[in-house]
Amino acid sequence: MAASFLYVGHVAHLRLRPRRHALRYRCYWLLLDLDDLPQLGSRLALFSHNRWNLFSLHDRDYGDRSGRDLRTYVAEQLSAAGLPQAGASIRLLTMPRVLGYAFNPISIYFCHAEDGALAALLYEVRNTFGERHSYLIPVEQAQGGIITQHCSKAFYVSPFLDMALSYRFRIAAPAETAMVSILASDAAGPMLTAVLRAKQRPLTDQALGWLLLSHPLLTLKVIAAIHYEALWLVLKGIGLRPRPRPPVSAVSVPSHDPLQRAPHV
């Protein structure tokens, strides 16, 4: 049975205050079982692991950027947080390198326990300043197939958003569809929503070849779109926030975060 898949859909943002601003872009992501990576590189002609190709995934683009095995890296984060190490699988939802270029605003690791149930989610966030930070949150329960998690913002992402924000994540574990919703709120209430929705497709050379035509140079377009939308925010009169130093710890574990149950999220 296939362990890795392609997801094609869109990402949409809506900023509510102090000026409304919306965006929506077509995107695609790969859901990769980290144990499946060596086989994928052998099975697919257009995808490689740790080697250049039209599409590729390089371990050094993730985690601590050392290039070491990603499954080992994630297992270490789970162990350091006192969480059960994933026994069944660790699946990574991310955009691949396209023609050697990678940029992922967010990548998500789905960490499964021995019985197959989701044990934790690791959100790896990257900004345009070359910095990254991760949030590791245990999965307590899911209602109607939707996992809801909360944490305080610890990492500077957008120069147009304050640091005093809290996040609410709502996620459906990828199956026939994938859905990720992030609500950022401050003391006054919701500030911004970001939503990823996509449909599952087989991960084949034929599908990857089609993406080269239907979504050309995706990762370059992502970074270009970020700067394009930033220009519109400036023109709308939204000021820049100063950039603080990144957190000392590369991974936040907000299970005891006092803001994680904030009433406005």
Phi, psi and omega in degrees: 000144179295139178251343183234147187218168174253140176234126182240129181188228183209164172235139182225141176237146172222115174265133185261327186219155349283351173230140176287139178208127183234150175212156178206127182226145172286138181212173170214158182220157170254137170255109189244121169288121186298333176286344185267352187301314179300321180291323180298316180299332178275326185281325186258138178277333186262359181232138177225155176253119180062023173220153179293140173197177174302319172234140179203164171230126180246127182303329183289351176279355188228173174059228181272008177064019179277344183088003180283169184306127185291325179297319177297318179300311182295318178301323178294322178293320177297316181295317181296332179273000181074024180258152178300134178288140183300126181258326184277303182194159168235121182246136183247122175262116188200163169270136181282169164296139175238118185052038175088356183249133180231138166207119180237109174302323177210137171235146186233128174261124176262110187258114184259144177276180183301326182276004178093347180287150177291127180260327183198158173238135177245113180263117179254115187250139180232140173253178184277004179261011179082011180258158176212156179207153181234149173243121180252115187233124176296149175267115182272311179196163177234137177247120181063029180082001181254127177264129178243128181223157182225152170196164173274148176293129180238355191223134180285119180246292181263135176288000180253008180233141178289164177280335184280067180233159170238152182248143166240121178259133171234122189223137168257123179306129186304129174220243176291333175229163174234139178217128175227125179235132179235123176249121177257128183228152171242193184297338181271350180127195182302137180247317186207144173238142175229132184227132173248127175226134182205157178250144183285141173222156176297144178269095183229165175298322179299316180293320179294320177298321178296324180294327178300330180270319185277331180227064186295139174052049186304310187293327173293323179293327179298311181292325177294319181294323178301315180287327176296313180292327177298321178299318178296322178295320177297315180296334177276001175086019178270119186282162179276144175259143179295148181266116177281172174294148178294160179302149178297316178275138180285343182228126173263137176241091191271032182296335179246024181294124182295342180265358187291340176250027181304137187295342184269005178247000000 
